[in-house]
Every structure is written in structure tokens, then in C-alpha cells.
Amino acid sequence: MYRQGDVLIVAVAEGAVPAHVAAAPREPRDRRGRLVLALGEVTGHAHAVVGPGELVRGPGPFGPMLLHLPQGGRVVHEEHAVISLPKGWFRVIRQREYVPGSVRIVAD
């Protein structure tokens, strides 16, 4: 398990990856060639993966994200230490906060 700010990254066994992920659309990379896991709404900074890989995002604001890193990768952010990830599948979870009457993604 890995955490960088408001992003939690949990390893997923290859056999536990849902079958529909194989045909699901992949998230595009940003202008810098990164897979963005979370974008800072205030600062413009991003939790992002550099290196080969794919990111599959589920529908909706709380939809799960699955990250596949065939060779491993690094999670970078302008205000946090770099995290090295081994090769494999990962679930990416955004921290949420309770607001009376609803739940929302934490904004930095």
C-alpha cells in the first residue's frame, strides 16, 4: 500500500482485475506524457505516473481507477517525495471527505 497526499495506491492481484477492464477505454496522458491520478484544483499540481503503463477510470466522480504498470513506475508530485511502484496492477483511491448531506473528493 502506498500513499502520496490524498491518493492511496493499493496493489491488486492480476487474477482480481475485473474482466471488463481489458476492453475499457484508457485515460489519455497529459501534455507532459504523464498518467494523471489526481489534479490539484487549486495549485495545478498533479499526482502522476511517469513511465509505461495504462490507467482505466470507472464512471462517475468516485469511479474506481485501475493502474497497470508492466515495468513498474514512479508516482511524482511537485510537493511530495517520489514513490517507486513495482510492476503490476493497482487500485487508485482518492481520499474523500464528508460534507453534511454528501461526500466529495478532497481538493488541494
Residue pairs with C-beta under 8 A, 6 or more apart in sequence:
1 8
1 9
1 10
1 11
2 8
2 9
2 10
2 75
2 83
2 85
3 9
4 47
4 75
4 77
4 80
4 81
4 83
5 38
5 47
5 77
5 79
5 80
5 108
6 38
6 47
6 94
6 95
6 105
6 106
6 108
7 37
7 38
7 47
7 75
7 92
7 93
7 94
7 95
8 92
8 93
8 94
8 95
9 37
9 67
9 75
9 83
9 85
9 90
9 91
9 92
9 93
10 90
10 91
10 93
11 86
11 88
11 89
11 90
12 66
12 88
12 89
12 90
12 91
13 89
14 88
14 89
16 89
17 66
17 89
21 56
21 66
24 56
25 56
26 54
26 55
26 56
27 35
27 36
27 54
27 55
27 56
27 57
27 65
29 35
29 36
30 36
30 46
30 48
32 48
33 50
34 46
34 48
34 49
34 50
34 76
35 48
35 49
35 53
35 54
35 55
35 67
36 46
36 47
36 48
37 46
37 47
37 48
37 49
37 55
37 65
37 67
37 75
37 92
38 46
38 47
38 94
39 45
39 46
40 46
40 107
40 108
41 107
41 108
42 107
42 108
43 78
43 79
43 108
45 77
45 78
45 79
45 108
46 77
46 78
47 75
47 76
47 77
47 80
48 75
48 76
48 77
49 55
49 67
49 69
49 73
49 74
49 75
49 76
49 85
50 73
50 74
50 76
51 69
51 71
51 72
51 73
51 74
52 69
52 70
52 71
52 73
53 67
53 68
53 69
53 70
53 71
53 73
54 67
54 68
55 65
55 66
55 67
55 68
55 92
56 65
56 66
56 67
56 68
57 63
57 64
57 65
58 64
58 65
61 105
62 94
62 96
62 103
62 105
64 91
64 92
64 93
65 91
65 92
65 93
66 89
66 90
66 91
66 92
67 89
67 90
67 91
67 92
68 88
68 89
68 90
69 85
69 86
69 87
69 88
69 89
69 90
70 87
71 87
72 84
72 85
72 86
72 87
73 84
73 85
74 82
74 83
74 84
74 85
75 82
75 83
75 85
76 82
94 105
94 106
95 105
95 106
96 103
96 104
96 105
96 106
97 103
97 104
97 105
97 106
